[in-house]
Amino acid sequence: MILTSDVALVDGKPLPHFAVRVEDGKIVAAGQQLPLSPDEKVLNLGRRAMLPGAVNAHNHSFQSLLRGFGDDLPFLEWRDRALYRYSPKLGREGVYTGALMAFGEMALHGVTTVCDFFYLNDGGNENARAVIAAARALGMRIVLARCFYDWDGAPAQYRETAGDARKRFAELHKEFSGARDVMICAAPHSLHGASEAMIRAGVESAQEEGVPWHIHLAEERYQVDEALKRYGAHPLHAIEQMGLLGPDMVAVHGCWFDENERALLAERGAKLAYNPNSNMFLGDGVTDIVDLVARGVKIALGTDGGCSNSRVSVYDEMRACALLQKVSRAMGEDPNAGQAIDAETCYKMGTEWGGEVLGLPVGKLAMGFEADLTFVDLDDPSLWPEQSLAKNIVYSLSSRAITDVFVAGKPIVRDRALVNVPLAEIGERVRKLTHDWGR
């Protein structure tokens, strides 16, 4: 099958009449002059721009159910009044509903791959399976970053022993090891949410299966202070002291990485999942992305959870990434702050680099990559004038311009509507679940 439209954004450049040939869900040919066989099916979307599907490298899907419950509250008050109050009661069906809500909205915003950092394990893998089932019901591609969590201040549904976490991770990984649409990674929660033994259990589990591992690091200033108190080192150096820092690690946030940590991250070939809107929402700080890019660190973009970012659009994250880097440098009186980072680099973070960080062949319109595609309406005013498509996608794109989304060559959004699960059905599930909740 051939998919084509009036223009495609390839390596940051608009190419007219670009097409991809799809076989078994993969792009087997791509270009402006693809030869057609007489009996080949062609789907031409006309006045659309073809983009690689956006990659959301960090999310907590069930938290979308808590949107509005903790907004503008101090972190600890939000945690106790919203997160710790409602999440332990969700059960498998509630987790499934939250994932349908989060992933369905993401699909409508052009996201084709999501990494769900999931810690509501409740003594097993049933909740994790519910998250995967929701992604599959919608047709999305998912990385399930199964959390390793043992901080005794958290609800019992979050916590496990290191031995149980290893056993359950191995079971889940084996279950989905042959799937192209599901990847299971390990995710020791953080230096404050996981003991050193639990962190080691997560990393060793990931290394045994040859998959990346994810960890929250240096999101807020207090986490730096806690790391200094517990380990006598800044967060990334604490991981280095454990002998765990390497190219298989994906650090999440890194707002308070100092210059030495940024240099170490680059030296060890580790990666970063950056969540600019969440960091603004919570007042966490600004990760020095410009410095990390200059050092060669591969960076992906994430939306984080629905209670620390009320939006799920990776295009919003591209824009926020660019603007935060510029304004933070302006506050430091950099005369060239406006040129600190360009739209094209931020676009790569939400597409091609996202795939590289997650270890998946996604995010690029090229042979050998998964046929995960997003189409945007060139007749939407947010893309006028057609002077620079890449810059318009990052700085001005409206979500209403996203018309069609494909995963593995199959439509999951057509004409701005979900294909596989009606939006009304998801809305009814959410209303039924949350009707008696209160802020």
Secondary structure, 3 states (H helix, E strand, C coil): CEEECCEEEECCEEEECCEEEEECCEEEEEECCCCCCCCCCEEECCCEEEEECEEEEEECHHHHHHCCCCCCCCHHHHHHHHHHHHHHHCHHHHHHHHHHHHHHHHHHCCEEEEEEEECCCCCCCHHHHHHHHHHHHHCCEEEEEEEECCCCCCCHHHCCCHHHHHHHHHHHHHHCCCCCCEEEEEEECECCCCCHHHHHHHHHHHHHHCCCEEEEECCCHHHHHHHHHHHCCCHHHHHHHCCCCCCCEEEEECCCCCHHHHHHHHHCCCEEEECHHHHHHCCCCCCCHHHHHHCCCCEEECCCCCCCCCCCCHHHHHHHHHHHHHHHHHHCCCCCHHHCCCHHHHHHHCCHHHHHHHCCCCCCCCCCCECCEEEEECCCHHHCCCCCHHHHHHHCCCHHHEEEEEECCEEEEECCEECCCCHHHHHHHHHHHHCCCCC
